Amino acid sequence: MPLVVASALAFTDYYGFTAPEFTGGDNLGRLVGDGAFWEAVGVSAVVALLVVPLRVGLAVGAALLLARRRVGTSVGRVAAYLPSVIPDAAWALLWLWILNPLYGPLPALLKMFGLPDPGFLTTPWGARIGLVLVMVFQIGEAFTVALAARMAIPARLHEAIALEGGSPWFAMTRVTLPLMAPIVIVLAVRDMVVVVQNAFVPALLVTDGGPADATLTAPLLIYRRAFEYGELGYASTLSITLLVLTGIAAALPLWIAARLAARQRTRA
């Protein structure tokens, strides 16, 4: 129902105080020339391109590391999942303190080791790096799926490689990762959608879209158009457009993976 209502409001001029006024394709025409929206889409794309590979890499790496039962494995699994349990607002406020340029522990730690401070909340790219740090460790769901995929691989395959004298690196690159590849692709697609949508809370609470709109993501821009400017009709147009763009971006890697798999079957 929200999707149906938003689709209907996308073709109206609506501010919430009077009945929606049908305007046809006026909002679409305005959308084409809305540079602020397309810049926000670009910011969302940059954040996703930075965050998604790191999140998937951390999730898969943690799954490979914690797949076998050892001392401390349970603690490691809980630590990997814990950031995803913390509410987004509380997590964002925690990082607002960590990245604070005056008393935050991360800038102080960089200064202690003589490393440059990128200005996590004060410079455009520093703020984007800060936004990436806020989002990159929330890998709980992806870690759980990757761990299940790793544990589903039959142990006899690795035992056979060990008997033949194969190294752990050979086993990981020739058996483990190829068998996990379909799941990794699905996780990447899933994280792409999640990152685009969930960038709203840290962008609002940690950077407030700044400085100089460097972290003004598309969801934050839509929120401002709807609830600060009251342009509910036009905000619905932007929301539906972002949904379509995210769907295209998510479908592209699946299409590429399907084509590559078809080529491999043909060669075989």
C-alpha positions in Angstrom: 0.0 0.0 0.0 2.8 2.6 0.7 4.3 1.8 -2.7 0.9 2.2 -4.4 0.2 5.5 -2.5 3.6 6.9 -3.3 3.2 6.0 -7.0 -0.1 7.8 -7.1 1.3 10.9 -5.3 4.2 11.0 -7.7 1.9 12.5 -10.3 0.4 15.1 -8.0 1.2 18.5 -6.3 0.7 17.7 -2.6 1.8 19.5 0.5 -0.3 17.6 3.1 -2.7 20.4 3.9 -5.1 20.2 1.0 -6.1 17.4 -1.3 -3.5 16.2 -3.8 -3.7 18.0 -7.2 -3.0 15.9 -10.2 -0.3 17.5 -12.4 0.5 14.7 -14.8 4.1 14.5 -15.8 5.2 17.8 -14.3 7.1 16.2 -11.5 9.0 14.0 -14.0 9.9 17.1 -16.0 11.2 18.8 -12.8 13.1 15.6 -11.9 15.1 15.6 -15.1 16.5 19.0 -14.4 16.9 18.6 -10.6 20.7 18.7 -10.3 20.6 18.5 -6.5 18.8 15.1 -6.7 21.2 13.6 -9.3 24.2 14.9 -7.2 22.7 13.1 -4.2 22.3 9.9 -6.3 26.0 10.2 -7.2 26.9 10.6 -3.5 24.8 7.4 -2.7 26.6 5.6 -5.5 30.0 6.6 -4.2 29.1 5.5 -0.7 27.8 2.2 -2.0 30.9 1.5 -4.1 33.1 2.1 -1.0 31.0 0.3 1.6 29.6 -2.8 -0.2 33.0 -4.4 -1.1 34.3 -3.7 2.4 31.2 -5.1 4.1 31.1 -8.2 1.9 34.8 -8.7 2.3 34.6 -8.4 6.1 31.6 -10.8 6.2 33.2 -13.5 4.1 36.6 -13.1 5.8 35.0 -13.4 9.2 33.0 -16.4 8.1 36.2 -18.2 6.8 38.0 -17.3 10.0 35.3 -18.4 12.4 33.9 -21.4 10.5 35.9 -24.0 12.6 35.3 -24.5 16.3 38.3 -23.1 18.2 38.9 -21.3 21.5 37.2 -18.0 21.2 35.1 -18.8 18.1 31.8 -18.1 19.9 33.1 -14.8 21.1 34.2 -13.9 17.6 30.9 -14.7 16.1 29.0 -12.6 18.7 31.4 -9.7 18.0 30.9 -10.0 14.3 27.1 -9.9 14.7 26.8 -7.4 17.6 27.0 -4.1 15.5 23.9 -5.2 13.6 21.9 -5.6 16.8 22.5 -2.1 18.0 19.8 0.4 16.8 20.9 2.5 13.9 20.4 5.8 15.8 22.5 4.6 18.8 25.2 3.2 16.5 25.4 6.5 14.6 25.6 8.6 17.8 28.4 6.3 19.0 30.4 7.0 15.9 29.6 10.7 16.1 31.6 10.7 19.4 34.3 8.4 17.9 34.9 10.7 14.9 34.5 14.1 16.8 37.5 16.2 15.8 37.8 17.8 19.3 37.6 14.9 21.7 36.9 11.8 19.5 39.2 8.8 20.2 39.9 8.0 16.5 41.3 11.5 15.6 43.3 11.4 18.8 44.7 7.9 18.0 45.7 9.1 14.5 47.5 12.0 16.0 49.2 9.8 18.6 50.7 7.7 15.8 51.6 10.7 13.6 49.1 9.8 10.9 47.1 12.5 9.0 43.6 13.2 10.2 41.3 13.3 7.1 38.8 15.5 9.0 36.0 13.0 9.4 33.4 15.6 10.1 34.9 18.7 8.6 36.1 17.9 5.1 34.1 16.5 2.2 36.1 13.3 1.6 36.8 13.0 5.3 33.1 13.0 6.0 32.5 10.4 3.3 35.2 8.2 4.9 33.5 8.7 8.3 30.2 7.7 6.7 31.8 4.6 5.3 33.3 3.7 8.8 29.9 4.0 10.4 28.3 1.6 7.9 31.1 -0.9 7.2 31.0 -2.9 10.4 27.3 -3.7 10.4 27.8 -7.1 8.7 25.7 -9.3 11.1 23.2 -10.7 8.5 25.8 -11.1 5.7 28.2 -12.8 8.1 25.5 -15.3 9.2 24.7 -16.2 5.6 28.4 -16.4 4.6 29.1 -18.6 7.7 26.2 -21.0 6.8 27.5 -21.2 3.2 31.0 -22.0 4.4 29.8 -24.7 6.8 27.7 -26.2 4.1 30.8 -27.1 2.1 31.5 -30.9 2.6 34.6 -31.4 4.8 35.7 -34.3 2.6 36.6 -31.9 -0.2 39.2 -30.2 2.0 40.3 -33.5 3.4 41.0 -34.8 -0.1 43.0 -31.7 -1.0 45.1 -32.1 2.2 45.7 -35.8 1.3 46.9 -34.7 -2.1 49.3 -32.2 -0.5 47.3 -29.1 -1.5 48.0 -26.0 0.5 45.3 -24.1 2.5 45.5 -21.3 0.0 44.8 -23.7 -2.9 41.8 -25.1 -1.0 40.4 -21.6 -0.3 40.9 -20.2 -3.9 40.0 -23.4 -5.8 37.3 -24.9 -3.7 35.9 -22.7 -0.9 35.5 -19.4 -2.6 34.2 -20.7 -5.9 31.6 -22.7 -4.1 30.7 -19.7 -2.0 30.6 -17.4 -5.1 26.9 -17.5 -5.7 26.1 -16.6 -2.1 28.7 -13.8 -2.2 27.1 -12.3 -5.3 23.7 -12.4 -3.6 25.2 -10.7 -0.5 26.7 -8.0 -2.7 23.4 -7.3 -4.3 21.6 -7.3 -1.0 24.1 -5.0 0.6 23.9 -2.6 -2.3 20.2 -2.1 -1.6 20.7 -2.0 2.2 23.5 0.6 2.0 21.6 2.9 -0.3 18.6 2.9 2.0 20.4 2.7 5.4 22.8 5.6 4.6 19.9 7.9 5.7 20.4 7.6 9.5 24.2 8.1 9.7 24.0 10.9 7.0 21.4 12.6 9.1 22.8 12.1 12.6 26.6 12.0 12.0 27.3 14.4 9.1 23.9 16.1 8.5 24.6 15.8 4.8 27.7 18.0 5.0 30.1 19.5 4.7 29.1 21.2 1.4 26.5 18.4 0.7 29.4 15.9 0.4 27.3 13.3 2.3 23.9 14.4 1.2 22.6 11.0 0.1 19.5 10.5 -2.0 17.3 9.2 0.9 18.3 12.3 3.1 17.5 14.6 0.2 14.1 13.0 -0.2 13.4 13.3 3.5 14.2 17.0 3.4 12.0 17.6 0.4 9.1 15.7 2.0 9.3 16.8 5.7 11.3 20.0 5.7 9.9 21.6 2.5 6.6 19.8 2.6 6.8 18.7 -1.1 5.2 15.3 -0.5 4.2 14.9 -4.1 7.6 15.6 -5.6 9.3 13.6 -2.8 7.2 10.6 -3.9 8.5 11.1 -7.4 12.1 11.1 -6.1 11.4 8.1 -3.9 10.0 6.0 -6.8 12.9 7.0 -9.0 15.4 6.0 -6.4 13.6 2.7 -6.1 13.9 2.1 -9.8 17.5 3.1 -10.0 18.4 0.8 -7.0 16.6 -2.1 -8.7 18.6 -1.6 -11.9 21.8 -1.4 -9.9 20.9 -4.6 -8.0 19.9 -6.5 -11.1 23.0 -5.7 -13.1 25.5 -7.9 -11.1 22.9 -10.8 -11.2 22.6 -10.5 -15.0 26.4 -10.4 -15.3 26.8 -13.5 -13.1 24.1 -15.3 -15.1 25.9 -14.5 -18.4 29.3 -15.7 -17.0 27.7 -18.9 -15.7 26.1 -19.5 -19.1 29.5 -19.0 -20.9 31.2 -21.4 -18.5 28.5 -24.1 -19.2 28.9 -23.5 -22.9 32.6 -24.0 -22.8 32.3 -27.1 -20.6 
